[in-house]
Amino acid sequence: MSTRTDAAVSPMRAMLDLVVRAGRGIRWYMTTLMGDTAYATYVAHHRRAHPGEEPMTERQFWRQKMDDQDRNPGARCC
């Protein structure tokens, strides 16, 4: 019966950590690319830039964002 040594576990652990980090990076990239974090980013910016003022609600934020995109389509597919 063989047992794993620290030398065998360490490279496996390093590989697992690398895969987990890559997965988190891909998830962050995709959620940012798709705009899933747009409202949270807006709220964080608003609190820093305009302390004491109430930020828009999430519904108001998305409505304004969609209206802005309709007025200024820019480079988008649809």
MDAnalysis code that builds the backbone (N, CA, C; Angstrom):
import MDAnalysis as mda
import numpy as np

u = mda.Universe.empty(234, n_residues=78, atom_resindex=np.repeat(np.arange(78), 3), trajectory=True)
u.add_TopologyAttr("name", ["N", "CA", "C"] * 78)
u.add_TopologyAttr("resid", np.arange(1, 79))
u.add_TopologyAttr("resname", ["MET", "SER", "THR", "ARG", "THR", "ASP", "ALA", "ALA", "VAL", "SER", "PRO", "MET", "ARG", "ALA", "MET", "LEU", "ASP", "LEU", "VAL", "VAL", "ARG", "ALA", "GLY", "ARG", "GLY", "ILE", "ARG", "TRP", "TYR", "MET", "THR", "THR", "LEU", "MET", "GLY", "ASP", "THR", "ALA", "TYR", "ALA", "THR", "TYR", "VAL", "ALA", "HIS", "HIS", "ARG", "ARG", "ALA", "HIS", "PRO", "GLY", "GLU", "GLU", "PRO", "MET", "THR", "GLU", "ARG", "GLN", "PHE", "TRP", "ARG", "GLN", "LYS", "MET", "ASP", "ASP", "GLN", "ASP", "ARG", "ASN", "PRO", "GLY", "ALA", "ARG", "CYS", "CYS"])
u.atoms.positions = np.array([
    [0.841, -1.176, 0.000],
    [0.000, 0.000, 0.000],
    [0.888, 1.243, 0.000],
    [0.649, 2.127, -0.960],
    [1.468, 3.321, -1.044],
    [0.726, 4.522, -0.486],
    [1.455, 5.431, 0.075],
    [0.861, 6.664, 0.596],
    [1.428, 7.831, -0.192],
    [0.654, 8.833, -0.302],
    [1.117, 10.041, -0.987],
    [2.063, 10.807, -0.087],
    [3.088, 11.308, -0.677],
    [4.024, 12.134, 0.078],
    [3.690, 13.592, -0.161],
    [4.271, 14.452, 0.629],
    [4.061, 15.885, 0.444],
    [4.503, 16.335, -0.935],
    [5.556, 15.705, -1.458],
    [6.054, 16.066, -2.784],
    [5.033, 15.742, -3.860],
    [4.262, 14.672, -3.697],
    [3.249, 14.292, -4.682],
    [1.998, 15.141, -4.540],
    [1.660, 15.494, -3.333],
    [0.444, 16.276, -3.082],
    [0.634, 17.721, -3.521],
    [1.806, 18.270, -3.304],
    [2.053, 19.668, -3.609],
    [1.820, 20.023, -5.084],
    [2.353, 19.271, -6.061],
    [2.067, 19.607, -7.459],
    [0.587, 19.443, -7.805],
    [-0.062, 18.443, -7.202],
    [-1.493, 18.265, -7.463],
    [-2.282, 19.437, -6.907],
    [-1.916, 19.880, -5.715],
    [-2.587, 21.017, -5.089],
    [-2.351, 22.284, -5.906],
    [-1.132, 22.458, -6.390],
    [-0.806, 23.627, -7.207],
    [-1.628, 23.618, -8.494],
    [-1.787, 22.443, -9.107],
    [-2.582, 22.332, -10.334],
    [-4.049, 22.643, -10.046],
    [-4.577, 22.123, -8.941],
    [-5.966, 22.405, -8.571],
    [-6.163, 23.898, -8.323],
    [-5.226, 24.509, -7.613],
    [-5.311, 25.959, -7.364],
    [-5.295, 26.754, -8.673],
    [-4.463, 26.323, -9.601],
    [-4.384, 26.981, -10.902],
    [-5.702, 26.867, -11.661],
    [-6.297, 25.687, -11.647],
    [-7.576, 25.471, -12.334],
    [-8.674, 26.315, -11.690],
    [-8.698, 26.365, -10.367],
    [-9.701, 27.165, -9.655],
    [-9.533, 28.648, -9.985],
    [-8.291, 29.133, -9.967],
    [-8.040, 30.546, -10.308],
    [-8.462, 30.858, -11.730],
    [-8.153, 29.942, -12.651],
    [-8.545, 30.144, -14.052],
    [-10.062, 30.183, -14.177],
    [-10.736, 29.288, -13.482],
    [-12.203, 29.269, -13.513],
    [-12.796, 30.559, -12.977],
    [-12.244, 31.056, -11.899],
    [-12.734, 32.324, -11.333],
    [-12.485, 33.484, -12.287],
    [-11.321, 33.463, -12.923],
    [-11.009, 34.520, -13.891],
    [-11.958, 34.503, -15.076],
    [-12.254, 33.317, -15.574],
    [-13.192, 33.192, -16.699],
    [-14.583, 33.655, -16.276],
    [-14.998, 33.258, -15.075],
    [-16.319, 33.681, -14.580],
    [-16.378, 35.209, -14.456],
    [-15.326, 35.819, -13.881],
    [-15.294, 37.272, -13.742],
    [-15.375, 37.938, -15.117],
    [-14.591, 37.446, -16.059],
    [-14.571, 38.023, -17.400],
    [-15.944, 37.940, -18.055],
    [-16.570, 36.784, -17.991],
    [-17.872, 36.603, -18.641],
    [-18.959, 37.452, -17.988],
    [-18.985, 37.510, -16.655],
    [-20.027, 38.308, -16.004],
    [-19.812, 39.797, -16.268],
    [-18.563, 40.222, -16.331],
    [-18.271, 41.621, -16.645],
    [-18.612, 41.920, -18.100],
    [-18.237, 41.020, -18.991],
    [-18.510, 41.198, -20.412],
    [-20.013, 41.279, -20.688],
    [-20.787, 40.458, -20.011],
    [-22.228, 40.421, -20.228],
    [-22.954, 41.542, -19.487],
    [-22.265, 42.276, -18.638],
    [-22.881, 43.401, -17.945],
    [-23.550, 43.041, -16.633],
    [-23.327, 41.825, -16.161],
    [-23.977, 41.396, -14.924],
    [-23.556, 42.216, -13.713],
    [-22.382, 42.806, -13.764],
    [-21.882, 43.567, -12.622],
    [-22.067, 45.074, -12.806],
    [-22.760, 45.480, -13.846],
    [-22.877, 46.910, -14.166],
    [-23.548, 47.699, -13.041],
    [-24.629, 47.180, -12.481],
    [-25.326, 47.928, -11.437],
    [-24.475, 48.038, -10.179],
    [-23.838, 46.949, -9.777],
    [-22.983, 46.980, -8.583],
    [-21.824, 47.957, -8.787],
    [-21.272, 47.991, -9.987],
    [-20.195, 48.928, -10.298],
    [-20.701, 50.362, -10.226],
    [-21.893, 50.596, -10.758],
    [-22.504, 51.930, -10.702],
    [-22.716, 52.377, -9.256],
    [-23.268, 51.494, -8.435],
    [-23.545, 51.850, -7.035],
    [-22.244, 52.169, -6.304],
    [-21.213, 51.356, -6.509],
    [-19.920, 51.609, -5.848],
    [-19.356, 52.959, -6.282],
    [-19.417, 53.256, -7.581],
    [-18.929, 54.547, -8.083],
    [-19.766, 55.698, -7.513],
    [-21.075, 55.529, -7.522],
    [-21.974, 56.591, -7.041],
    [-21.711, 56.900, -5.575],
    [-21.510, 55.882, -4.776],
    [-21.249, 56.104, -3.346],
    [-19.928, 56.830, -3.127],
    [-18.910, 56.526, -3.977],
    [-17.616, 57.206, -3.855],
    [-17.709, 58.647, -4.351],
    [-18.354, 58.845, -5.507],
    [-18.365, 60.158, -6.150],
    [-19.434, 61.092, -5.592],
    [-20.512, 60.539, -5.090],
    [-21.638, 61.354, -4.614],
    [-22.109, 60.874, -3.242],
    [-21.264, 60.979, -2.229],
    [-21.692, 60.513, -0.903],
    [-22.877, 61.329, -0.414],
    [-23.780, 60.659, 0.231],
    [-24.958, 61.340, 0.756],
    [-26.129, 61.364, -0.204],
    [-25.894, 61.090, -1.483],
    [-26.980, 61.034, -2.457],
    [-27.411, 59.582, -2.646],
    [-28.672, 59.396, -2.838],
    [-29.211, 58.055, -3.054],
    [-29.009, 57.649, -4.512],
    [-28.431, 56.477, -4.774],
    [-28.272, 56.040, -6.170],
    [-29.615, 55.613, -6.757],
    [-29.664, 55.512, -8.078],
    [-30.879, 55.028, -8.738],
    [-31.166, 53.605, -8.273],
    [-32.419, 53.225, -8.350],
    [-32.753, 51.835, -8.080],
    [-32.227, 50.998, -9.244],
    [-32.154, 49.703, -9.043],
    [-31.655, 48.844, -10.109],
    [-32.561, 48.934, -11.334],
    [-33.843, 49.006, -11.125],
    [-34.782, 49.124, -12.245],
    [-34.548, 50.422, -13.025],
    [-34.383, 51.529, -12.312],
    [-34.118, 52.811, -12.967],
    [-32.792, 52.766, -13.730],
    [-31.776, 52.148, -13.120],
    [-30.474, 52.050, -13.751],
    [-30.574, 51.318, -15.085],
    [-31.205, 50.145, -15.099],
    [-31.291, 49.363, -16.339],
    [-32.159, 50.062, -17.381],
    [-33.217, 50.732, -16.944],
    [-34.065, 51.464, -17.887],
    [-33.251, 52.561, -18.562],
    [-32.487, 53.325, -17.768],
    [-31.665, 54.396, -18.327],
    [-30.595, 53.822, -19.251],
    [-29.983, 52.725, -18.857],
    [-28.940, 52.100, -19.675],
    [-29.507, 51.653, -21.022],
    [-30.676, 51.039, -21.021],
    [-31.298, 50.601, -22.275],
    [-31.702, 51.797, -23.141],
    [-32.241, 52.835, -22.509],
    [-32.609, 54.045, -23.251],
    [-31.376, 54.695, -23.889],
    [-30.276, 54.762, -23.139],
    [-29.025, 55.323, -23.680],
    [-28.535, 54.509, -24.871],
    [-28.625, 53.185, -24.777],
    [-28.185, 52.333, -25.883],
    [-29.085, 52.506, -27.103],
    [-30.375, 52.724, -26.885],
    [-31.289, 52.951, -28.012],
    [-30.992, 54.281, -28.701],
    [-30.672, 55.314, -27.913],
    [-30.366, 56.622, -28.483],
    [-29.013, 56.649, -29.179],
    [-28.063, 55.907, -28.637],
    [-26.691, 55.884, -29.169],
    [-26.249, 54.439, -29.394],
    [-26.673, 53.837, -30.499],
    [-26.389, 52.399, -30.684],
    [-24.908, 52.076, -30.783],
    [-24.084, 52.936, -31.302],
    [-22.652, 52.666, -31.369],
    [-22.333, 51.373, -32.096],
    [-21.345, 50.668, -31.599],
    [-20.899, 49.429, -32.235],
    [-21.494, 48.241, -31.497],
    [-22.665, 47.838, -31.905],
    [-23.272, 46.629, -31.353],
    [-23.983, 45.894, -32.461],
    [-24.266, 44.656, -32.252],
    [-24.778, 43.826, -33.341],
    [-26.257, 44.068, -33.615],
    [-27.042, 44.436, -32.610],
    [-28.494, 44.521, -32.812],
    [-29.050, 45.885, -32.451],
])
